[in-house]
Amino acid sequence: MLDPTMVAAKMAETAADIRNGTGLPIPARTRNQVLPSAEDWARIRARFGLEG
């Protein structure tokens, strides 16, 4: 059996790790269809060496 509180806590922890690791914000449900900004794309492309 899964404890819903522990599942929610682990999901929040995972979201924080993703946000801290990539620098990208985790979008709210109302913004699910919104792409990252041009600044976010540039930062991520630079981080992975895709500029050029």
C-alpha positions as CSV (number, residue, x, y, z in Angstrom):
1,M,0.0,0.0,0.0
2,L,1.2,3.5,-0.8
3,D,0.8,6.4,1.6
4,P,-0.5,9.4,-0.4
5,T,1.4,11.8,1.8
6,M,4.7,10.1,1.2
7,V,4.1,9.9,-2.5
8,A,3.3,13.7,-2.6
9,A,6.4,14.5,-0.6
10,K,8.6,12.4,-2.9
11,M,7.1,14.1,-6.0
12,A,7.8,17.5,-4.5
13,E,11.3,16.5,-3.7
14,T,11.8,15.2,-7.3
15,A,10.4,18.4,-8.7
16,A,12.8,20.4,-6.6
17,D,15.8,18.3,-7.7
18,I,14.8,18.8,-11.3
19,R,14.4,22.6,-10.8
20,N,17.7,22.9,-9.0
21,G,19.6,20.6,-11.5
22,T,18.5,22.3,-14.7
23,G,17.5,25.7,-13.6
24,L,14.1,25.3,-15.3
25,P,11.0,26.1,-13.4
26,I,8.4,23.4,-13.0
27,P,5.3,24.8,-14.7
28,A,2.0,24.9,-12.9
29,R,-0.9,22.9,-14.3
30,T,-2.4,26.0,-15.8
31,R,0.8,26.5,-17.9
32,N,1.3,22.9,-19.1
33,Q,1.1,24.0,-22.7
34,V,3.7,26.8,-22.4
35,L,7.2,26.3,-23.7
36,P,10.2,27.5,-21.8
37,S,11.3,31.1,-22.5
38,A,14.1,31.8,-25.1
39,E,16.4,32.6,-22.1
40,D,15.7,29.2,-20.6
41,W,16.3,27.5,-24.0
42,A,19.6,29.4,-24.4
43,R,20.8,28.5,-20.9
44,I,20.0,24.8,-21.3
45,R,21.5,24.6,-24.8
46,A,24.7,26.3,-23.5
47,R,24.8,23.9,-20.5
48,F,24.7,20.8,-22.8
49,G,27.1,22.3,-25.4
50,L,24.6,22.7,-28.1
51,E,25.4,26.3,-29.0
52,G,27.1,27.1,-32.2
